[in-house]
Amino acid sequence: MKQVIILILLCVFTFSCEDVIDINVPTESPKLVIDASINWLKDTPGNEQSIKLTLSADFYEDLIPPANNAQVSITDLNNNTFDFVEDGQTGIYQNNTFIPEINGVYNLTIIYNDEVYNATETLKSVSEIDFVEQELNGGFTGEETEIKVYFTDPAEQENYYFFEYVSSIEDSPVLDTLTDEFINGNQIFGLYIEEDLEPGDTITAKHFGVSERFYEFMFLLLQQTSDDGGGPFETQPATVRGNCINLTNPENFPFGYFRLSEVAEIQYTIQ
């Protein structure tokens, strides 16, 4: 009883009380999330690959549940089948016999909870990285470090690129996309800007060759997650659908994407 009296007195003397408001966040049945990124790093065999399967979780969930006990395989046009076996109960499925082929067409099949998921994609090439250029007084403020990673776009063909830049001072990568629509056949660069970089810090730059469809998928995804987006008059974010489909139950569509890329990678130390 004394506690009740104290709470009432506090409300009287402060002229306000705080009410606990329960927000009902809509929940849905978990969907399969497919992270099937087959990356062939230049000058490596490319035989060791992995695919990660998880389940979508409610808004306030801290843990992302793995999708266990799925059957995962990739086939190519040469009648090769590459089975991916789960590592314990991690949701990470691994294969060490994969055969990468530029412009090869591959078909992904996943059987999970008696439903069959499928996607088809082409392995795209990427140009070598020519060199890296550093500017200490760059950016809009003139106080940021600019890193330009140059490469030469092949002439007389359409190319689409996906960039990933990871610095030693940040846990999350910076992602970007590029099409050669207006710079076909020229030497161009991917750009990374960071204010807090110091001499001795490192940048790992990865350039991926991707299909037009993946370029469009990632372009939309990055627009929705941009820090500069979300203005009051902008279109509200919507589910960005990848290239994976559920053949058994189309309404229970998965999230994620099946992508195959040749990768050019370089590590640069800030001077």
Secondary structure, DSSP 8 states (H G I E B T S, - for coil): -HHHHHHHHHHHHHT----------------EEEEEEEEEETTS----EEEEEEE---TT--S--B--S-EEEEEETTS-EEEEEE-TTSSEEEES-----TT-EEEEEEEETTEEEEEEEE-B----EEEEEEEEEETTTS-EEEEEEEEE--TTS--EEEEEEEETT-SS-EEEEEE-TTTTTSEEEEEEEETT--TT-EEEEEEEEE-HHHHHHHHHHHHHH-TT---TTS--------S-EESS-TTS--EEEEEEEEEEEEEEE--
